[in-house]
Amino acid sequence: MENTEEAAWVRRMAAWRQAGIGFHVIAKELNNSHVLTKIPKGTPIKFRGRLQPSSGLWQYSTVRTVLESKHTKKLLETGCKPKNSTSDE
């Protein structure tokens, strides 16, 4: 089942990117709009071989990963998310 709020943000991100807006600017807009990431602030994540707490903020690389994911491509092509989607993308 599709998370409609999440899908709306992904579609908005894709539209911004198609309009030529860069990944950094999209990340900044998501953070300014208080859009939550999949990994909450403070959750331990592995970064450069070490565990550290997640910032909970959008980074340009996260925006790029989301927009280039097969799940996003499927969402944009068909208007729905694959049923077995459990990825953090």
Residue pairs with C-beta under 8 A, 6 or more apart in sequence:
1 81
1 83
2 75
2 80
2 81
3 81
7 75
7 81
9 30
9 35
10 66
10 67
10 72
10 75
10 76
11 75
11 76
13 26
13 30
13 63
13 66
13 67
14 67
14 72
14 76
16 25
16 26
16 29
17 23
17 26
17 67
22 60
23 60
23 61
23 63
23 64
23 67
24 60
26 58
26 60
26 63
27 57
27 58
27 59
27 60
27 62
27 63
28 58
30 58
30 63
31 57
31 58
35 58
36 56
37 54
37 56
37 57
37 58
37 62
38 88
39 45
39 54
39 56
39 88
40 54
40 56
41 53
41 54
41 55
41 56
41 57
42 53
42 54
42 56
43 53
43 54
43 56
44 51
44 52
44 53
44 54
45 51
45 52
45 53
45 54
65 89
66 72
66 89
69 87
69 89
71 81
71 82
71 85
71 87
71 89
72 89
74 80
74 81
74 82
75 81
